[in-house]
């Protein structure tokens, strides 16, 4: 069981929080002649819930959808004019900088030959059941807070630079998003969506569909932020962010549909670095296949796509295994399960169980 968990953690497939999706089709593919949009943010069930369904109505507002408890607005949903859904993009927006500390003053760090003063913040934390509060000292460099005290057995002094720690206007974005009436106003609202970056799909009452990626994605003077870098040289600073109008976007594509499922959304020749750690393309490819296989689409058809259990990775893995052939009677029995399998990961499927264990053991052995 421990090895299974280690492999799941390595593959990023552990728990119920894996695999958001969204897609939208225009009216040429639907039974009503109007767009349909689907979204599953795929966050696990918990108490209190991450998502809270609400309907907000006022003189200038009529919007319904899902929000975080306490957030002043609908994060995912629709108003009378537009609808939108999101999946996590997962850009690389966190960098660790190794800081050189002044041996004569632990509250100073080196940058381009000059000792600079850290910003010192004293956080007071009230603890239930205790008379005295806890005090936490936070030290910040130009790159962000010093993380070393919470990183365990790390000797280097590491500062975290993260877009989410900068000035944010996310609530302004949500406010404008809830009131947007068209594509231009929708994109205008997302100009203030700095973090976390998401894949937004869009549809409106006029029949248009679109996709927009928002967010502050850093442009680095050197490197890609994959490993900690020297903070004292000035060589690895962020020089700015990808301009909003150069972030991935599409409006009324000739395919008549748009799909995302945490997959890579830019071509190899995209001029800016976003990430090296995209989700595998299987889920997006499967949704695309289902959208290409049949129409006109209805809400029930979209429900069936959301409930689809076909596994493209299983189909690929089994094709290799079948060419190897069994070596003993137990493997021969296992092969019988796999011979006519439809590659659906149903709870009652013996072939599905064999394949999942096979994948796990392959990774463990590797």
C-alpha positions in Angstrom: 0.0 0.0 0.0 2.8 2.4 0.8 4.5 1.8 -2.6 1.1 2.4 -4.3 0.8 5.7 -2.5 4.3 6.7 -3.5 3.7 5.9 -7.1 0.3 7.8 -7.0 2.1 10.8 -5.5 4.8 10.6 -8.2 2.2 10.4 -11.0 0.0 13.0 -9.4 -3.0 10.7 -9.4 -3.6 10.3 -5.7 -7.0 11.2 -4.2 -10.2 12.6 -5.6 -8.8 16.0 -6.6 -7.5 14.9 -10.0 -8.8 15.7 -13.4 -10.8 18.9 -14.1 -12.4 19.4 -17.5 -14.4 21.9 -19.4 -15.6 22.1 -23.0 -18.0 24.2 -25.1 -19.6 23.7 -28.5 -21.3 26.3 -30.6 -24.9 26.0 -32.0 -23.9 24.2 -35.1 -23.3 21.1 -32.9 -26.4 21.2 -30.6 -30.0 20.2 -30.9 -31.2 23.7 -29.9 -28.9 25.6 -32.3 -27.4 27.4 -29.3 -24.0 26.8 -27.5 -23.6 24.3 -24.7 -20.9 24.5 -22.1 -19.8 21.9 -19.6 -17.4 22.1 -16.6 -16.3 19.8 -13.9 -13.7 21.4 -11.5 -13.2 18.0 -9.9 -12.4 19.0 -6.4 -13.0 16.3 -3.8 -16.1 16.4 -1.5 -15.3 17.8 2.0 -17.0 19.6 4.8 -17.1 22.5 4.7 -17.5 22.3 0.9 -15.0 24.0 -1.4 -17.8 25.1 -3.7 -21.0 26.8 -2.6 -23.9 27.2 -5.0 -25.6 30.5 -5.0 -27.8 32.9 -7.0 -27.1 36.6 -6.7 -29.8 39.1 -7.7 -29.7 42.9 -7.5 -30.7 45.9 -9.6 -27.8 45.3 -12.1 -27.0 41.7 -11.4 -28.5 38.2 -12.0 -25.8 35.6 -11.8 -26.0 32.0 -10.7 -23.2 29.4 -10.2 -20.6 28.3 -7.7 -18.3 30.3 -5.4 -16.1 29.8 -2.4 -17.8 30.3 1.0 -17.5 34.0 1.9 -16.4 35.1 -1.6 -18.4 38.1 -2.8 -19.4 36.8 -6.1 -19.9 33.8 -8.4 -16.6 32.3 -9.6 -18.0 29.8 -12.1 -21.5 30.1 -13.6 -23.6 32.2 -15.9 -25.7 35.4 -16.0 -28.4 36.3 -18.5 -25.8 36.9 -21.2 -22.7 34.7 -20.8 -21.6 31.5 -19.2 -18.1 30.3 -18.3 -16.2 27.4 -16.8 -12.6 26.8 -15.6 -10.0 24.2 -15.2 -6.6 24.7 -13.6 -3.9 25.6 -16.0 -0.9 24.9 -13.6 1.7 27.4 -14.8 5.1 27.7 -13.2 4.7 30.9 -11.1 6.8 30.0 -8.1 10.6 30.4 -7.9 13.0 29.7 -5.0 16.0 32.0 -4.6 19.0 31.1 -2.5 19.8 34.2 -0.4 23.2 35.2 1.0 22.8 36.5 4.5 25.1 39.1 6.1 27.2 37.2 8.7 27.2 40.4 10.8 23.4 41.0 10.5 21.0 38.2 10.0 18.3 40.7 8.9 20.3 41.7 5.8 20.8 39.9 2.5 23.1 40.5 -0.5 21.8 41.7 -3.9 24.1 42.9 -6.6 26.9 43.6 -4.2 24.8 45.6 -1.7 23.5 44.4 1.7 19.8 45.1 1.7 17.5 45.1 4.8 14.8 42.5 5.0 11.3 43.4 5.8 10.4 42.0 9.2 6.7 41.1 9.9 5.6 39.9 13.3 2.5 37.8 13.1 0.4 37.2 16.2 -1.6 34.0 16.2 -4.3 33.5 18.7 -4.6 29.8 19.7 -7.8 28.4 21.1 -7.4 27.1 24.7 -4.2 29.0 25.4 -3.8 32.2 27.3 -0.8 33.4 25.3 -0.7 33.9 21.6 2.0 32.4 19.3 4.3 34.9 17.6 5.7 34.2 14.2 8.5 36.3 12.7 8.4 36.5 8.9 11.4 37.8 7.0 11.0 39.0 3.5 13.6 39.8 0.8 12.9 41.4 -2.6 12.0 37.9 -3.7 9.5 37.0 -1.0 9.3 35.4 2.4 12.1 33.2 3.7 10.8 29.7 3.6 13.7 27.8 5.3 12.1 27.6 8.8 9.2 25.5 7.4 11.1 23.4 4.9 12.7 20.9 7.3 16.3 19.8 6.8 17.3 22.6 4.4 20.5 24.5 5.1 20.2 27.2 2.4 18.2 30.3 3.1 15.4 30.1 0.5 13.0 32.9 -0.4 9.8 32.2 -2.4 8.7 34.4 -5.2 5.1 33.7 -6.2 2.6 35.7 -8.2 -0.1 35.1 -5.7 1.9 37.0 -3.0 1.9 40.2 -5.1 -0.9 42.8 -5.4 -4.1 41.1 -6.5 -7.3 42.3 -8.1 -9.1 38.9 -8.2 -12.3 40.2 -6.5 -12.4 43.0 -9.0 -12.2 40.4 -11.8 -15.0 38.4 -10.3 -17.2 41.5 -9.9 -16.7 42.4 -13.6 -17.1 38.8 -14.7 -20.5 38.4 -13.0 -21.7 41.5 -14.9 -20.1 40.9 -18.3 -22.5 40.8 -21.2 -20.2 39.8 -24.2 -16.8 38.5 -25.2 -15.0 41.9 -24.8 -16.4 42.5 -21.3 -15.5 38.9 -20.4 -11.9 39.4 -21.5 -11.8 42.8 -19.8 -12.8 41.2 -16.5 -10.1 38.6 -16.8 -7.4 41.2 -17.2 -7.6 41.5 -13.4 -7.5 37.7 -12.8 -3.8 37.6 -11.7 -3.8 34.3 -9.9 -4.4 31.4 -10.0 -4.2 31.1 -13.7 -7.1 29.1 -15.3 -8.4 27.8 -18.6 -11.7 29.8 -19.1 -14.2 28.5 -21.7 -17.0 30.9 -22.7 -20.4 30.9 -24.4 -22.9 33.7 -24.8 -26.6 34.1 -25.6 -25.7 35.4 -29.1 -24.1 32.1 -30.0 -20.4 32.8 -29.6 -17.9 30.6 -27.9 -14.3 31.3 -26.8 -11.3 30.5 -24.6 -9.1 32.8 -22.6 -6.2 32.1 -20.3 -5.6 34.9 -17.7 -3.0 35.3 -15.1 0.4 36.8 -14.3 2.9 34.5 -15.9 6.5 35.6 -15.1 9.1 36.3 -17.8 12.5 35.4 -16.4 15.8 37.0 -17.3 17.4 33.6 -17.1 16.3 30.1 -16.4 12.8 28.6 -16.1 12.5 28.4 -12.3 12.8 24.7 -12.2 15.4 24.6 -9.4 16.5 27.2 -6.7 18.7 29.9 -8.2 21.2 32.5 -6.8 19.3 35.4 -5.4 22.3 37.7 -4.9 23.5 38.0 -8.5 20.4 39.7 -10.2 20.7 37.3 -13.1 17.5 35.4 -12.4 15.1 38.2 -11.8 11.6 38.4 -13.2 11.6 41.1 -15.9 7.8 41.3 -16.3 4.8 39.2 -17.1 3.4 37.8 -20.4 1.2 40.6 -21.8 -2.5 39.7 -21.5 -3.1 40.1 -25.3 -0.4 37.5 -25.9 -1.8 34.9 -23.6 -3.6 31.9 -25.3 -7.0 32.9 -26.5 -9.5 31.8 -29.2 -12.9 33.1 -30.3 -15.4 31.2 -32.5 -12.8 28.6 -33.7 -13.4 26.8 -37.0 -13.6 23.5 -35.1 -16.9 24.7 -33.5 -15.7 23.4 -30.1 -13.0 24.1 -27.4 -11.7 21.5 -24.9 -9.4 21.7 -21.9 -8.5 19.1 -19.2 -5.4 20.5 -17.6 -3.5 19.6 -20.8 -0.9 21.6 -22.7 -2.8 24.5 -24.3 0.1 26.1 -26.3 2.1 24.8 -29.2 5.8 24.1 -28.9 6.7 27.3 -30.7 4.7 29.5 -28.3 7.2 32.4 -27.6 6.9 32.3 -23.8 7.5 29.7 -21.1 4.4 28.7 -19.1 5.2 25.3 -17.7 6.8 21.9 -18.3 4.3 20.1 -16.1 1.1 19.8 -18.0 -1.4 16.9 -17.4 -1.2 14.1 -19.9 -3.4 14.8 -22.9 -5.5 11.6 -22.6 -8.6 13.2 -21.0 -8.7 16.1 -23.4 -8.2 13.7 -26.4 -11.0 11.5 -25.2 -13.4 14.5 -24.8 -12.4 15.7 -28.3 -13.1 12.2 -29.7 -16.5 12.1 -28.2 -17.4 15.6 -29.5 -16.3 14.6 -33.0 -18.2 11.3 -32.9 -21.7 12.5 -32.6 -24.1 15.5 -32.8 -26.4 17.2 -32.4 -25.6 17.5 -28.7 -28.1 17.8 -25.8 -27.6 18.3 -22.1 -28.1 14.5 -21.6 -25.3 13.8 -24.1 -23.0 16.1 -22.2 -23.9 14.3 -19.0 -22.9 11.0 -20.7 -19.5 12.5 -21.7 -18.9 13.6 -18.1 -19.7 10.0 -16.9 -17.5 8.4 -19.5 -15.2 5.7 -18.1 -13.1 4.8 -21.1 -9.4 4.9 -20.3 -7.1 5.7 -23.2 -3.9 5.0 -21.1 -5.3 1.5 -20.3 -6.0 0.8 -24.0 -2.4 1.8 -24.9 -0.9 -0.2 -22.0 -2.9 -3.4 -22.7 -1.9 -3.3 -26.4 1.7 -3.6 -25.4 1.0 -6.3 -22.8 -1.0 -8.5 -25.2 2.0 -8.6 -27.5 4.1 -10.1 -24.8 1.9 -13.1 -24.1 1.4 -15.1 -20.9 4.2 -17.0 -19.2 2.2 -19.2 -16.7 -1.4 -20.2 -16.0 -2.1 -17.2 -13.8 -1.1 -14.8 -16.5 -3.1 -16.8 -19.0 -6.2 -16.3 -16.9 -5.4 -12.6 -16.6 -5.0 -12.3 -20.4 -8.5 -13.8 -20.8 -9.9 -10.8 -18.9 -8.0 -8.4 -21.1 -8.7 -10.0 -24.5 -12.2 -8.6 -25.0 -12.1 -5.7 -22.6 -13.7 -2.4 -23.7 -11.1 -0.4 -21.6 -13.7 1.1 -19.3 -12.7 1.5 -15.7 -15.9 0.2 -14.2 -16.0 -0.9 -10.5 -17.1 -4.3 -11.5 -14.5 -4.9 -14.2 -11.8 -7.5 -13.4 -9.8 -6.3 -16.4 -9.8 -2.8 -15.0 -8.5 -4.1 -11.7 -5.8 -6.1 -13.4 -4.7 -3.2 -15.5 -4.5 -0.7 -12.6 -2.4 -3.1 -10.5 -0.2 -3.8 -13.6 0.4 -0.1 -14.1 1.2 0.3 -10.4 3.6 -2.7 -10.3 5.3 -1.5 -13.6 6.0 1.9 -11.9 7.2 0.3 -8.7 9.5 -2.1 -10.6 10.8 0.8 -12.8 
